[in-house]
């Protein structure tokens, strides 16, 4: 039974890593589709709202990257390899228990409604229940699995398996990463206080049951919020943005916050069949192909950084010095 529960824990952490990675990409894409110039058909007041929405969406995306790093620490703490793969976009509704499509789409009311569903609290307060009822979800959809529920199961498994920490925490503490190893290059050399967040990002090592539970609780509070305060959580931030967007549209029904970008753009390669989302402009396709190479290199560096083996201290320090982590 212990082995089965351990395997279940590994499966859930792997799925959590996939989801955090996928959400970071979806939020980043949406943020960068927002308009930022008056020539794009926005008033100065609307541009100020757009600037604020972009900043808030990017903040959430950074914390999804943070969550990916925290899940990597959880995996390496129990002797498993970090996981940085994810399915291609769009992902099917049936891919995860959430029954939601994962896709790269412009920032919009529909996108915000889907983002809110990803960040759904495990236990809705009466106020939150009234809000989600206004989103138009059916009762069955409101009862579906959530990322918060997934982390709740992960937490329960850590508590149960943590009764025998010697058989759970098998990974070397030296594989654990923190803000001290992940901070941007310009801040290197500054004396950091443990537990200090930068850019709303805080990664701390996982070495025992208490630190594992603290890490899971951090992910839960940042995503769904606490029962008494959801305002600064991902759920609360997306809720506020949706309400502000609706207020803006009530004043100007023609307002469109995002540029007319396509969903799920794909780089055109000679040996890959084209789809309706394949990029057809040659110059844009070259940029996209360059991005693909950079993205792949970043993922390889992340794997090497979180699962290092024979690197020297200087080589390990060189990985974050390349500044691939997006903070």
C-alpha positions in Angstrom: 0.0 0.0 0.0 2.9 2.3 0.8 4.4 1.8 -2.6 1.1 2.4 -4.4 0.6 5.7 -2.5 4.2 6.7 -3.3 3.6 6.0 -7.0 0.3 8.0 -6.8 2.2 10.9 -5.2 4.8 10.9 -8.0 2.0 10.7 -10.7 0.3 13.7 -9.1 3.5 15.8 -8.8 4.3 15.0 -12.4 0.8 16.2 -13.4 1.2 19.3 -11.3 4.5 20.1 -13.0 2.8 19.8 -16.4 -0.1 22.0 -15.4 2.1 24.7 -13.9 4.3 24.7 -17.0 1.2 24.8 -19.3 -0.4 27.6 -17.3 2.7 29.8 -17.3 2.8 29.5 -21.1 -1.0 30.3 -21.5 -0.8 33.3 -19.2 2.3 34.7 -20.8 0.8 34.4 -24.3 -2.4 36.2 -23.2 -0.4 39.0 -21.5 1.7 39.7 -24.6 -1.4 40.0 -26.8 -2.7 43.0 -24.9 -2.7 46.3 -26.7 -0.3 49.0 -25.5 -0.5 51.9 -28.0 -3.3 54.5 -28.6 -3.0 53.7 -32.4 -4.4 50.3 -31.6 -7.8 51.8 -30.7 -7.6 52.4 -27.0 -8.2 55.6 -25.0 -5.7 56.7 -22.4 -7.9 55.4 -19.6 -8.2 52.1 -21.3 -4.4 51.9 -21.9 -3.9 52.4 -18.2 -6.2 49.5 -17.5 -4.4 47.4 -20.2 -1.1 48.2 -18.6 -2.4 47.1 -15.2 -3.9 43.9 -16.6 -0.7 43.0 -18.3 1.3 43.5 -15.1 -1.1 41.4 -13.1 -1.2 38.6 -15.7 2.6 38.6 -15.9 2.8 38.4 -12.1 0.6 35.3 -12.1 2.7 33.8 -14.9 5.9 34.4 -12.8 4.3 32.6 -9.9 3.3 29.7 -12.1 7.0 29.4 -13.0 7.8 29.6 -9.3 5.2 26.8 -8.7 7.0 24.7 -11.4 10.3 25.2 -9.5 8.6 24.3 -6.2 7.2 21.1 -7.7 10.6 20.2 -9.0 12.0 20.6 -5.5 9.2 18.4 -4.2 10.0 15.7 -6.8 13.8 15.8 -6.2 13.2 15.8 -2.4 11.6 12.3 -2.7 14.3 11.0 -5.0 12.5 11.5 -8.3 13.6 13.4 -11.3 12.2 16.9 -12.0 9.7 17.1 -14.8 9.6 19.8 -17.4 7.7 18.2 -20.3 4.2 19.3 -21.3 1.7 18.4 -24.0 1.4 20.5 -27.1 -1.2 23.2 -27.4 -4.1 22.8 -27.6 -4.6 20.1 -25.1 -7.8 18.1 -25.2 -10.5 18.5 -22.5 -9.9 14.9 -21.6 -6.2 15.3 -21.0 -6.7 16.4 -17.4 -9.5 15.7 -14.9 -10.3 19.5 -15.1 -12.0 18.9 -18.4 -10.6 22.2 -19.7 -8.8 22.9 -23.0 -5.3 24.2 -22.6 -4.5 26.7 -25.4 -2.7 29.8 -26.3 -5.3 32.5 -26.9 -5.5 36.3 -26.8 -6.4 38.0 -23.5 -10.2 38.2 -23.4 -13.3 37.7 -21.2 -13.5 34.1 -22.4 -9.8 33.5 -21.6 -10.2 35.0 -18.1 -13.2 32.8 -17.5 -11.1 29.7 -18.3 -8.1 31.0 -16.2 -10.5 31.4 -13.3 -11.6 27.8 -13.7 -8.0 26.7 -13.6 -7.5 28.6 -10.3 -10.8 27.4 -8.8 -10.7 27.2 -5.0 -11.3 23.8 -3.5 -13.9 25.3 -1.1 -15.9 28.3 -2.4 -17.0 30.9 0.1 -20.6 32.1 -0.3 -19.3 35.3 -2.0 -17.1 33.2 -4.4 -20.1 30.9 -5.1 -22.2 33.9 -6.1 -19.4 35.1 -8.3 -18.9 31.8 -10.2 -22.6 31.4 -10.6 -22.5 34.6 -12.7 -19.8 33.1 -14.9 -22.4 30.9 -16.4 -20.9 27.5 -15.4 -23.3 24.7 -15.0 -23.5 23.1 -11.5 -21.7 19.9 -12.8 -18.8 22.1 -14.0 -18.6 23.8 -10.6 -18.2 20.3 -9.0 -15.4 19.2 -11.3 -11.9 18.5 -10.1 -9.6 21.5 -9.5 -5.9 22.1 -9.3 -6.5 23.0 -5.6 -8.1 19.6 -5.0 -5.1 17.9 -6.7 -2.7 19.7 -4.3 -4.9 18.8 -1.4 -4.4 15.1 -2.3 -0.7 15.7 -2.7 -0.6 17.2 0.8 -2.5 14.4 2.3 -0.1 11.8 0.8 2.9 13.7 2.1 1.3 13.7 5.6 0.6 9.9 5.4 3.9 8.9 3.8 5.8 11.4 6.0 5.2 9.2 9.0 8.3 7.3 7.7 10.5 10.2 6.4 13.5 7.9 6.0 11.7 6.1 3.2 10.1 9.2 1.6 12.8 11.9 1.5 15.4 10.1 -0.5 16.8 12.9 -2.6 20.0 14.8 -1.8 19.5 18.2 -0.2 22.2 19.6 -2.5 19.7 19.2 -5.4 17.3 21.7 -3.7 17.0 25.1 -5.2 16.0 28.4 -3.6 15.8 32.2 -4.4 19.4 32.3 -3.4 20.3 30.2 -6.5 17.6 31.5 -8.8 17.8 35.3 -8.3 18.5 37.5 -11.3 22.2 38.2 -12.2 22.2 41.9 -11.2 21.3 41.0 -7.6 24.0 38.3 -7.2 26.3 39.1 -4.4 23.6 40.8 -2.3 23.1 39.2 1.1 19.7 37.6 1.0 17.5 36.9 4.0 15.9 33.4 3.9 12.3 33.5 2.8 12.6 36.8 0.9 10.5 37.0 -2.2 11.7 38.8 -5.4 9.3 39.8 -8.1 6.6 38.0 -6.1 8.6 34.8 -6.4 9.7 32.7 -3.5 11.4 29.3 -4.0 12.6 27.5 -0.9 14.3 24.1 -0.3 12.3 21.0 0.6 14.2 18.7 3.0 11.6 17.3 5.3 7.8 17.0 5.9 7.4 20.5 7.4 9.1 22.2 4.4 7.2 20.0 2.0 3.8 21.0 3.6 4.9 24.6 3.7 5.7 24.5 0.0 2.3 23.0 -0.9 0.5 25.5 1.3 2.3 28.3 -0.5 1.2 27.0 -3.9 -2.4 26.7 -2.6 -2.5 30.2 -1.1 -1.0 31.9 -4.1 -3.3 30.0 -6.5 -6.7 29.9 -4.8 -6.1 32.1 -1.8 -6.9 31.5 1.8 -10.5 31.0 3.0 -10.4 34.5 4.5 -8.6 36.4 1.7 -8.5 35.6 -2.0 -7.8 39.1 -3.2 -4.1 38.6 -4.0 -4.4 35.0 -5.2 -4.5 34.1 -8.8 -8.2 33.5 -8.5 -8.7 36.9 -6.9 -6.5 38.7 -9.4 -8.3 37.2 -12.4 -11.7 37.9 -10.8 -10.8 41.5 -10.4 -9.5 41.8 -14.0 -12.7 40.2 -15.3 -14.9 42.6 -13.3 -12.8 45.6 -14.5 -13.0 44.4 -18.1 -16.8 44.1 -17.9 -17.0 47.6 -16.4 -14.9 49.0 -19.3 -17.0 47.2 -21.9 -20.2 48.6 -20.3 -18.8 52.1 -21.0 -17.5 51.2 -24.4 -19.1 48.0 -26.0 -16.6 48.2 -28.9 -13.5 47.9 -26.7 -11.2 45.0 -27.5 -8.3 44.5 -25.1 -6.1 42.3 -27.3 -4.7 42.4 -30.7 -6.1 40.1 -33.3 -3.6 37.3 -32.8 -4.3 33.7 -33.7 -4.7 30.9 -31.2 -2.1 28.2 -30.7 0.4 29.5 -33.4 2.7 26.8 -34.8 6.1 27.2 -36.5 6.1 26.1 -40.1 8.7 23.3 -40.6 9.2 21.5 -44.0 8.5 18.0 -42.6 5.4 19.0 -40.6 1.9 19.2 -42.0 0.5 22.8 -41.9 -2.6 23.6 -39.9 -4.9 26.6 -39.7 -2.6 27.9 -36.9 0.7 27.5 -38.8 2.6 30.7 -39.3 2.7 31.7 -43.0 4.7 35.0 -42.9 8.3 34.0 -43.5 9.9 36.7 -41.3 7.6 35.8 -38.4 8.2 32.1 -38.9 12.0 32.7 -38.6 11.5 34.4 -35.3 9.2 31.6 -34.1 11.8 29.0 -35.1 14.5 30.9 -33.2 12.1 31.0 -30.2 11.6 27.3 -30.4 15.4 26.7 -30.2 15.7 29.1 -27.2 12.8 27.5 -25.4 14.2 24.0 -25.9 17.7 25.2 -24.6 16.0 26.7 -21.5 14.2 23.5 -20.7 17.4 21.5 -21.0 19.1 24.0 -18.7 16.3 23.6 -16.2 16.5 19.9 -16.2 20.3 20.1 -15.7 19.9 22.6 -12.9 17.4 20.8 -10.9 18.8 17.3 -11.5 22.5 18.0 -11.6 25.0 15.2 -11.2 28.6 15.8 -12.1 28.7 19.6 -12.6 31.1 21.6 -10.7 30.0 24.5 -8.4 31.1 27.0 -11.1 29.1 25.1 -13.8 26.0 25.1 -11.7 26.3 28.8 -11.0 26.6 29.4 -14.7 23.2 28.0 -15.4 21.2 30.6 -13.6 23.7 33.2 -14.8 22.3 32.6 -18.3 19.1 34.2 -16.9 16.7 31.7 -18.5 14.1 31.6 -15.7 11.9 34.5 -16.8 11.9 36.4 -13.4 
